[in-house]
């Protein structure tokens, strides 16, 4: 006799989303539980420029905790600019 789950089959695509970092390292105790690792690609030259700028800022004594904090600030700045609609410098640059 088979169980009810065996008749139903394996559910490979459940609604439960597992974060690979949490699975690998355990629950977050650093206070960053409201953050997630992003997965996207950027051009190598842009990443190199970002790294250079981060280290320049650190060497100049800027109060930037890490690269994630710098990227978060830059992304917030860009999104706030785009919220300005037709007055957005970023959107204007993208339409040229």
Secondary structure, 3 states (H helix, E strand, C coil): CCCHHHHHCCCCCCCCCCCHHHHHHCCCCCCCCCCCCCCCCCCHHHHHHHHHHHHHHHHCCCCCCCHHHHHHHHHHHHHHHHCCHHHCHHHHHHCC
